[in-house]
Amino acid sequence: MALVLTEEQTMLRDMAKDFFTEQVPVTNLRKLRDDADDLGYDKDVWAQIVELGFAGILIPEEHGGTGFGPMGLGIVMTEAGRTLAASPLYSTAVLGAGLILAAGSEAQKSELLPKIAAGDMLTALALEETNHHNPANVAMTAEKSGDGYKLSGEKKFVIDGHIADTLIVVARTGGAVGETQGLSMFLVDANAKGVTVTRTHMVDSRNAALVALDGVEVSADAALGNIGAAYTELENVLDLGRACLAAEMLGGAEAVFDTTLEYLKERKQFGVIIGTFQALKHRAAEMFCEVEICRSVVLEALSALEERRNDVPRVTSLAKARLSEAARLITNEGVQMHGGIGMTDDVDMGLYLKRARVQAQMLGDSNFHRARYAELGGY
Amino acid sequence: MTALDTFREETRSWLEANCPESMRTPMPEREMPWGGRNAKFPNPDTKVWLDNMASRGWTAPEWPAEYGGGGLSKEQNKVLQEELARLRARPALSSFGLWMLGPALLEFASEEQKKKYLPEIVKGEIRWCQGYSEPGAGSDLAGLQTKCEDKGDHYLVNGQKVWTSYADKCDMIFCLVRTDTTVKHDGISFLLIDMDTGGVEARPIKLISGASPFCETFLTDVKVPKENLVGELNKGWTIAKRLLEHERSMISGMGMGAGAASMGGMEAIAKENFGTDGEKIADTSIRQSIADHKMDQQAFGLTLRRASEEAKAGQGMGAAASMFKYYGTEVNKRRFELLLDVMGTQALGWEGEGFDSKELAVTRSWLRSKGNSIEGGTSEVQLNVIAKRVLGLPDA
């Protein structure tokens, strides 16, 4: 696949760009934060996202979606990232739809995918148990109990956990902590007995939660994918999530770069525009190169997913590692080049900086992905 | 069968018949076909291959046939290149005349000049070098001072050029000279000078990496015929800029992946030197550095690919040449520094016992790579170009 967008993809991008710029500008996130909104997302905005077909963008038409595939999804995520749009897109349209598509039975797909596409169901992936992403580091247990299973343990950093109708829980039916075998996935009703969801307040003002399961009973058909062998499908969808996060981070990095460049052309000190200073020019030019590099790796990761290529893990790790580092550089420079006002809450730089660090930790930071890239390269 | 298919068939059988067997093997450095009045052909097949290709104008496939070129269309040339690649044929001619001067002449020279110089380039009869930089005009190229005075029936040139690659082996030099000292860019002209003229002297420059193709070229009271001026008087800067674009795109692709590749890859060397933990390189820090570098290289390669796809789709990445020159050369320098870390003392041999030829080549290439971000416009100049042309940041 090409690293340039097709005509259809360009139209999708333009539509998404118009929508997020006009309907979900950064002020939307500010309002959710300042109002201490209970949901942490805007229901009207979500309804519009559903209306535009973005919630079901990954879902084939036969299940009520628009079937644009990973490339289309990534394009939308980039535009959402540009305005820091807070919505359940990532938790539900990327991970929820992705996992059900990859691991679900025909019955689960037929029942759940149309609900996601219609915006009638929100999901959250309950995976992490430690301070760093590590999909094999699962201690939560799922013991056989009658015809079903009984789940116990604690999860953290569950994105959109407190608004989800259904939790997708990764638990251990066998193997030891750290092993990839013995992992299973279960669809758990967020209101089921024994489920405690506690919303956490993160620096980016976006949703995350602690989830505690205390002997939660689920039926056998709540299992998503094969018991004890869920890791492969999980990892595949995590790669989709990583590529989409990289795409979202690209939008944020582009926004910060564009805004900072404008500021360099306006702000005067010592009687001149500060953009005339070579110390700033060179750093701006380096950021430009970095943004161009980022665009290439994001498009490559999405293309690889679209084509189901063998190098998906390698290129998604490349994209996630690269974007985590680039977003760190660009948001830091954005604050620094804005000077004092860059430190104020009135200016959006801080919001992008905070979001970039949370995104970096989601599904693996640059250290995680650098190590994975090396391992996949056989060294 | 389309016309292009016919062309392919004919080309294939012609190449089969006219490309000597030894020209289908990897080319040793000493057999590089530079051409020129004093051309040496250690392998006589090199001469046969050059003459055969030149007879069809295929050393310059897309130049018009009236100037000795092949007169091929883009599509035909693509077929020719594919057929040459199929045979693994060596280039018939390596020449700054082909790569740099020729395209400029086609665009800016008079009809007489084209008729005189282009066929010589195609046949590899004249070897050209470039006289741009001066001791006092490096990054600030337009500050050049080599004086060119109008003496009625000839020009008189005095000055010094530097970094003139292969000047000691070349027949002619294309030069930027100052024809007006009262203005900067608009006082520069583009002049062709025969290296055999009295007053021209070329001395090789020894670099930190050892011997080099670079020379200093001294011009003392050199008389140049007036018909050797290309384009209008004082309009040479336009031609110079066009040539620099060619040069930048040549350098940015230079040497990528070489060095360690000849030794079976950096990872393999690191495994041998630091041991392994399962499949992994046992030294975590080296392993991470290698991964970082590999990611840089892959990301850069993808960006090159994206730029070419965008160009094909009629979208421009804008000032791509400067970005690639900057990024590519910096990545290349980092690669050699990392290779030094990975190889340890074996990358620091200068000559003689204790090092194999590949190891010695790494030492020299590492040192030579330092020049990549200086020649053809320094990294700092590239960043200036990006800031100005792409980002629109104002001048001081």
Chai-1 contact restraints between the chains, C-beta under 6 A:
chainA,res_idxA,chainB,res_idxB,connection_type,confidence,min_distance_angstrom,max_distance_angstrom,comment,restraint_id
A,A2,B,E309,contact,1.0,0.0,6.0,A-B,restraint_1
A,L3,B,R306,contact,1.0,0.0,6.0,A-B,restraint_2
A,L3,B,E309,contact,1.0,0.0,6.0,A-B,restraint_3
A,V4,B,E309,contact,1.0,0.0,6.0,A-B,restraint_4
A,V4,B,E310,contact,1.0,0.0,6.0,A-B,restraint_5
A,V4,B,A313,contact,1.0,0.0,6.0,A-B,restraint_6
A,L261,B,L391,contact,1.0,0.0,6.0,A-B,restraint_7
A,I273,B,P394,contact,1.0,0.0,6.0,A-B,restraint_8
A,G275,B,L393,contact,1.0,0.0,6.0,A-B,restraint_9
A,G275,B,P394,contact,1.0,0.0,6.0,A-B,restraint_10
A,T276,B,P394,contact,1.0,0.0,6.0,A-B,restraint_11
A,T276,B,A396,contact,1.0,0.0,6.0,A-B,restraint_12
A,K281,B,A387,contact,1.0,0.0,6.0,A-B,restraint_13
A,K281,B,L393,contact,1.0,0.0,6.0,A-B,restraint_14
A,H282,B,L383,contact,1.0,0.0,6.0,A-B,restraint_15
A,A284,B,A387,contact,1.0,0.0,6.0,A-B,restraint_16
A,A284,B,L391,contact,1.0,0.0,6.0,A-B,restraint_17
A,A285,B,L383,contact,1.0,0.0,6.0,A-B,restraint_18
A,A285,B,I386,contact,1.0,0.0,6.0,A-B,restraint_19
A,A285,B,A387,contact,1.0,0.0,6.0,A-B,restraint_20
A,F288,B,I386,contact,1.0,0.0,6.0,A-B,restraint_21
A,C289,B,M323,contact,1.0,0.0,6.0,A-B,restraint_22
A,C289,B,Y327,contact,1.0,0.0,6.0,A-B,restraint_23
A,E292,B,T303,contact,1.0,0.0,6.0,A-B,restraint_24
A,I293,B,A299,contact,1.0,0.0,6.0,A-B,restraint_25
A,I293,B,T303,contact,1.0,0.0,6.0,A-B,restraint_26
A,S296,B,L302,contact,1.0,0.0,6.0,A-B,restraint_27
A,S296,B,T303,contact,1.0,0.0,6.0,A-B,restraint_28
A,S296,B,R306,contact,1.0,0.0,6.0,A-B,restraint_29
A,V297,B,A299,contact,1.0,0.0,6.0,A-B,restraint_30
A,E300,B,L302,contact,1.0,0.0,6.0,A-B,restraint_31
A,L318,B,M295,contact,1.0,0.0,6.0,A-B,restraint_32
A,R322,B,A299,contact,1.0,0.0,6.0,A-B,restraint_33
A,R370,B,Q288,contact,1.0,0.0,6.0,A-B,restraint_34
A,R370,B,A291,contact,1.0,0.0,6.0,A-B,restraint_35
A,Y373,B,A291,contact,1.0,0.0,6.0,A-B,restraint_36
A,A374,B,R287,contact,1.0,0.0,6.0,A-B,restraint_37
A,A374,B,A291,contact,1.0,0.0,6.0,A-B,restraint_38
A,G378,B,E279,contact,1.0,0.0,6.0,A-B,restraint_39
A,Y379,B,E267,contact,1.0,0.0,6.0,A-B,restraint_40
A,Y379,B,I281,contact,1.0,0.0,6.0,A-B,restraint_41
